[in-house]
Amino acid sequence: MSNAEELAKYKQLLDDRVITQEDFDKKKEQLLNRNESSGLTTDNTWLVALLLCLFVGFLGIHRFYVGKSGTGFLQIITFGGFGIWVLIDLIMIVMGKFTNKEGKFITR
């Protein structure tokens, strides 16, 4: 059963006054958190991406690691955007906002 179907089922129970609004809100939050944790993250290791960016970021190796070979190549020829691009990537990795090629977050 998909999250949307399950949420619709709980909405019907709420409308029929079988469950309370509080119970519905809790279940909705659980479904949203389950969706975030299952589909939006990646198998790429956060620590590996962080260390690659920290030590060889000027070569864009961390971008090759997450599948972004085009921007990885651009970082090679610009030495990491003259350091600025690498610094931004480093901050994004530490904050957990860095994504792979599919747009999935690289998280701890």
Residue frames as a rotation matrix with the C-alpha (Angstrom) as fourth column:
MET 1
0.585 0.811 0.000 0.00
0.811 -0.585 0.000 0.00
0.000 0.000 -1.000 0.00
SER 2
-0.223 -0.673 0.706 1.41
0.621 -0.656 -0.429 3.38
0.752 0.342 0.564 -0.98
ASN 3
-0.850 -0.158 -0.502 1.70
0.503 -0.525 -0.687 6.29
-0.155 -0.836 0.526 1.44
ALA 4
-0.814 0.581 -0.007 -1.09
-0.539 -0.751 0.381 8.14
0.216 0.314 0.924 -0.38
GLU 5
-0.121 0.789 -0.602 -3.45
-0.105 0.593 0.798 5.16
0.987 0.160 0.011 -0.08
GLU 6
-0.329 -0.075 -0.941 -2.59
0.837 0.438 -0.328 4.67
0.437 -0.896 -0.082 3.58
LEU 7
-0.975 -0.036 -0.219 -3.09
0.132 -0.886 -0.444 8.36
-0.179 -0.462 0.869 4.28
ALA 8
-0.543 0.834 -0.093 -6.48
-0.579 -0.292 0.761 8.27
0.608 0.468 0.642 2.51
LYS 9
-0.098 0.472 -0.876 -7.47
0.425 0.816 0.392 5.30
0.900 -0.334 -0.280 4.67
TYR 10
-0.572 -0.189 -0.798 -6.60
0.820 -0.154 -0.551 7.21
-0.019 -0.970 0.243 7.84
LYS 11
-0.957 0.289 0.016 -8.39
-0.284 -0.949 0.134 10.30
0.054 0.124 0.991 6.53
GLN 12
-0.234 0.907 -0.350 -11.54
-0.242 0.295 0.924 8.21
0.942 0.301 0.150 6.08
LEU 13
-0.144 0.117 -0.983 -11.18
0.828 0.558 -0.055 6.91
0.542 -0.821 -0.177 9.64
LEU 14
-0.908 -0.198 -0.370 -10.86
0.370 -0.793 -0.483 10.50
-0.198 -0.576 0.793 10.83
ASP 15
-0.741 0.671 0.015 -13.96
-0.515 -0.582 0.629 11.53
0.431 0.459 0.777 8.89
ASP 16
0.049 0.758 -0.650 -15.87
0.051 0.648 0.760 8.59
0.997 -0.070 -0.008 10.37
ARG 17
0.281 -0.031 0.959 -14.68
-0.831 -0.508 0.227 9.71
0.480 -0.861 -0.168 13.83
VAL 18
0.857 -0.092 -0.508 -12.97
0.220 0.955 0.199 6.39
0.466 -0.282 0.838 14.48
ILE 19
-0.066 -0.915 -0.398 -9.66
0.988 -0.004 -0.155 8.12
0.140 -0.404 0.904 15.23
THR 20
0.604 0.224 -0.765 -8.92
0.482 -0.867 0.127 11.57
-0.635 -0.446 -0.632 16.61
GLN 21
0.956 -0.280 0.089 -7.25
-0.121 -0.649 -0.751 14.45
0.268 0.707 -0.654 14.78
GLU 22
0.394 -0.844 0.363 -4.20
-0.853 -0.188 0.487 13.93
-0.343 -0.502 -0.794 16.99
ASP 23
0.188 -0.272 0.944 -3.92
0.061 0.962 0.265 10.27
-0.980 0.008 0.198 15.96
PHE 24
0.843 0.177 0.507 -4.31
0.506 0.057 -0.861 11.24
-0.182 0.982 -0.042 12.30
ASP 25
0.826 -0.562 0.037 -1.58
-0.532 -0.800 -0.278 13.89
0.186 0.210 -0.960 12.60
LYS 26
0.193 -0.769 0.609 0.80
-0.639 0.373 0.673 11.40
-0.745 -0.519 -0.419 14.25
LYS 27
0.332 -0.001 0.943 0.21
0.450 0.879 -0.157 8.83
-0.829 0.477 0.292 11.51
LYS 28
0.974 0.037 0.225 0.63
0.215 -0.476 -0.853 11.46
0.076 0.879 -0.471 8.81
GLU 29
0.569 -0.815 0.108 3.97
-0.813 -0.538 0.221 12.53
-0.122 -0.214 -0.969 10.33
GLN 30
0.098 -0.510 0.854 5.12
-0.233 0.823 0.518 8.89
-0.968 -0.250 -0.038 10.47
LEU 31
0.620 0.206 0.757 4.24
0.616 0.469 -0.633 8.39
-0.486 0.859 0.164 6.81
LEU 32
0.956 -0.284 0.077 6.06
-0.181 -0.772 -0.610 11.56
0.233 0.569 -0.789 5.78
ASN 33
0.327 -0.878 0.350 9.15
-0.842 -0.102 0.530 10.64
-0.430 -0.468 -0.772 7.79
ARG 34
0.234 -0.198 0.952 9.15
0.176 0.972 0.158 7.14
-0.956 0.130 0.262 6.34
ASN 35
0.881 0.138 0.453 9.02
0.466 -0.084 -0.881 8.65
-0.084 0.987 -0.139 2.85
GLU 36
0.778 -0.627 0.039 11.94
-0.617 -0.774 -0.141 10.99
0.119 0.085 -0.989 3.60
SER 37
0.136 -0.802 0.582 14.14
-0.725 0.320 0.610 8.29
-0.675 -0.505 -0.538 5.02
SER 38
0.230 -0.020 0.973 13.48
0.263 0.964 -0.043 5.67
-0.937 0.266 0.227 2.36
GLY 39
0.586 0.166 0.793 13.51
0.774 0.174 -0.609 7.47
-0.239 0.971 -0.026 -0.96
LEU 40
0.973 -0.111 0.204 15.49
-0.026 -0.925 -0.379 10.65
0.231 0.364 -0.902 -0.71
THR 41
0.435 -0.876 0.210 18.83
-0.674 -0.162 0.721 9.43
-0.598 -0.455 -0.660 0.56
THR 42
0.605 -0.325 -0.726 21.56
-0.612 0.392 -0.686 7.49
0.508 0.860 0.038 -1.18
ASP 43
0.928 -0.311 -0.204 23.98
0.368 0.840 0.399 4.67
0.047 -0.445 0.894 -0.48
ASN 44
0.174 -0.902 0.396 26.97
0.279 -0.341 -0.898 6.92
0.944 0.267 0.192 -1.04
THR 45
0.233 -0.157 -0.960 28.78
0.965 0.160 0.208 7.37
0.121 -0.975 0.189 2.24
TRP 46
0.959 0.207 0.192 28.72
0.169 -0.965 0.199 10.83
0.227 -0.158 -0.961 3.76
LEU 47
0.635 -0.767 -0.095 32.16
-0.037 -0.152 0.988 10.41
-0.772 -0.623 -0.125 5.35
VAL 48
-0.055 -0.650 0.758 33.77
0.838 0.383 0.389 9.33
-0.543 0.656 0.523 2.07
ALA 49
0.440 0.293 0.849 32.29
0.768 -0.612 -0.187 12.33
0.465 0.735 -0.495 0.25
LEU 50
0.997 -0.064 -0.038 33.44
-0.028 -0.799 0.601 14.64
-0.068 -0.598 -0.798 3.06
LEU 51
0.352 -0.932 0.092 37.01
0.181 0.164 0.970 13.30
-0.919 -0.324 0.226 3.07
LEU 52
-0.022 -0.322 0.947 37.27
0.983 0.165 0.079 13.39
-0.182 0.932 0.313 -0.71
CYS 53
0.705 0.358 0.611 36.06
0.499 -0.864 -0.070 16.98
0.503 0.354 -0.788 -0.78
LEU 54
0.932 -0.337 -0.131 38.37
-0.073 -0.531 0.844 17.98
-0.354 -0.778 -0.520 2.05
PHE 55
0.183 -0.965 0.189 41.58
0.104 0.210 0.972 16.45
-0.978 -0.158 0.138 0.67
VAL 56
-0.767 -0.464 0.443 41.15
0.461 0.082 0.884 16.36
-0.446 0.882 0.151 -3.12
GLY 57
0.214 0.958 -0.193 38.17
0.581 -0.283 -0.763 18.65
-0.786 0.051 -0.617 -3.58
PHE 58
0.033 -0.275 -0.961 40.09
-0.497 -0.839 0.223 20.94
-0.867 0.470 -0.165 -5.91
LEU 59
-0.922 -0.348 -0.169 40.13
-0.329 0.473 0.818 18.01
-0.205 0.809 -0.550 -8.37
GLY 60
-0.182 0.959 -0.215 36.39
-0.976 -0.150 0.156 17.41
0.117 0.238 0.964 -8.05
ILE 61
-0.846 -0.227 -0.483 36.86
-0.233 0.971 -0.049 13.78
0.480 0.071 -0.874 -7.02
HIS 62
-0.797 0.597 0.096 33.94
0.042 0.214 -0.976 13.97
-0.603 -0.773 -0.195 -4.59
ARG 63
-0.021 0.798 -0.603 31.68
-0.811 -0.366 -0.456 14.94
-0.584 0.479 0.655 -7.50
PHE 64
-0.371 -0.154 -0.916 32.82
-0.738 0.648 0.190 11.92
0.564 0.746 -0.354 -9.52
TYR 65
-0.998 -0.061 0.009 32.12
-0.051 0.736 -0.675 9.79
0.035 -0.674 -0.738 -6.42
VAL 66
-0.429 0.903 0.000 28.43
-0.021 -0.010 -1.000 10.85
-0.903 -0.429 0.023 -6.37
GLY 67
-0.085 0.376 0.922 28.02
0.840 0.525 -0.137 10.52
-0.536 0.763 -0.361 -10.13
LYS 68
0.851 0.359 -0.384 28.30
0.151 -0.866 -0.477 14.18
-0.504 0.348 -0.791 -11.16
SER 69
0.123 -0.892 0.436 31.08
0.846 0.324 0.425 13.66
-0.520 0.316 0.794 -13.69
GLY 70
0.359 0.059 0.931 30.32
0.744 -0.620 -0.248 16.79
0.563 0.782 -0.266 -15.73
THR 71
0.865 -0.027 0.502 30.76
-0.260 -0.879 0.401 19.18
0.430 -0.477 -0.767 -12.83
GLY 72
0.730 -0.674 0.110 33.62
0.270 0.432 0.860 17.01
-0.628 -0.598 0.497 -11.57
PHE 73
0.137 -0.665 0.734 35.45
0.990 0.077 -0.115 17.66
0.021 0.743 0.669 -14.82
LEU 74
0.541 0.115 0.833 34.72
0.268 -0.963 -0.041 21.40
0.798 0.245 -0.551 -14.53
GLN 75
0.965 -0.220 0.143 36.21
-0.208 -0.310 0.927 21.38
-0.159 -0.925 -0.345 -11.04
ILE 76
0.423 -0.859 0.289 39.35
0.755 0.511 0.411 19.72
-0.501 0.044 0.864 -12.39
ILE 77
-0.001 -0.471 0.882 39.95
0.908 -0.369 -0.196 22.40
0.418 0.801 0.428 -15.02
THR 78
0.388 0.155 0.909 39.12
-0.060 -0.979 0.192 25.28
0.920 -0.129 -0.371 -12.64
PHE 79
-0.693 -0.654 -0.303 40.85
0.183 0.247 -0.951 23.78
0.698 -0.715 -0.051 -9.57
GLY 80
-0.428 0.623 -0.655 37.57
0.904 0.300 -0.306 23.55
0.006 -0.723 -0.691 -7.72
GLY 81
0.556 0.638 0.534 36.24
0.653 -0.732 0.195 26.86
0.515 0.240 -0.823 -8.93
PHE 82
-0.141 -0.774 0.617 39.40
-0.030 -0.620 -0.784 28.50
0.990 -0.129 0.065 -7.56
GLY 83
-0.912 -0.282 -0.299 38.55
0.227 0.261 -0.938 27.08
0.342 -0.923 -0.173 -4.14
ILE 84
-0.669 0.707 0.230 35.16
-0.739 -0.596 -0.315 28.72
-0.085 -0.381 0.921 -3.82
TRP 85
0.140 0.733 -0.665 33.20
-0.743 0.522 0.419 25.84
0.655 0.435 0.618 -5.36
VAL 86
-0.325 -0.352 -0.878 34.99
0.247 0.864 -0.438 23.33
0.913 -0.359 -0.194 -3.13
LEU 87
-0.994 -0.042 0.103 34.23
-0.081 -0.364 -0.928 25.40
0.076 -0.930 0.359 -0.04
ILE 88
-0.269 0.963 -0.003 30.54
-0.961 -0.269 0.059 25.54
0.056 0.019 0.998 -0.96
ASP 89
0.183 0.293 -0.938 30.48
-0.368 0.905 0.211 21.78
0.911 0.307 0.274 -1.60
LEU 90
-0.707 -0.527 -0.471 32.21
0.249 0.438 -0.864 21.15
0.661 -0.728 -0.179 1.73
ILE 91
-0.837 0.464 0.291 29.60
-0.523 -0.519 -0.676 23.22
-0.163 -0.718 0.677 3.58
MET 92
0.053 0.909 -0.414 26.79
-0.943 0.182 0.279 21.45
0.329 0.376 0.867 1.72
ILE 93
-0.107 -0.165 -0.980 28.21
-0.033 0.986 -0.163 18.01
0.994 0.015 -0.111 2.60
VAL 94
-0.944 -0.299 -0.140 28.60
0.136 0.036 -0.990 18.91
0.301 -0.954 0.007 6.28
MET 95
-0.630 0.764 0.140 25.03
-0.724 -0.512 -0.463 20.24
-0.282 -0.393 0.875 6.39
GLY 96
-0.581 0.393 0.713 23.67
0.269 0.919 -0.288 17.10
-0.768 0.024 -0.640 4.68
LYS 97
0.404 0.759 -0.510 22.37
-0.215 -0.463 -0.860 19.06
-0.889 0.457 -0.023 1.67
PHE 98
-0.477 -0.644 -0.598 24.77
-0.783 0.002 0.622 17.67
-0.399 0.765 -0.506 -0.95
THR 99
0.553 0.777 0.299 23.06
-0.483 0.592 -0.645 15.45
-0.679 0.213 0.703 -3.51
ASN 100
-0.435 -0.629 0.644 24.11
0.225 0.617 0.754 12.78
-0.872 0.473 -0.127 -5.94
LYS 101
-0.997 -0.048 -0.066 23.28
-0.053 -0.240 0.969 12.68
-0.062 0.970 0.236 -9.66
GLU 102
-0.472 0.879 -0.065 19.70
0.653 0.398 0.645 11.52
0.593 0.262 -0.762 -9.00
GLY 103
-0.168 0.385 0.908 19.10
-0.346 -0.885 0.311 14.32
0.923 -0.261 0.282 -6.49
LYS 104
0.712 0.363 -0.601 19.23
0.365 0.539 0.759 12.06
0.600 -0.760 0.252 -3.43
PHE 105
0.694 -0.409 0.593 20.89
-0.647 -0.716 0.264 13.49
0.316 -0.566 -0.761 -0.34
ILE 106
-0.032 -0.783 -0.621 24.26
0.218 0.601 -0.769 12.27
0.975 -0.161 0.152 0.89
THR 107
0.565 0.353 0.746 23.57
-0.601 -0.443 0.665 11.95
0.565 -0.824 -0.038 4.63
ARG 108
-0.362 -0.754 0.548 25.35
-0.917 0.182 -0.355 10.64
0.168 -0.631 -0.758 7.70
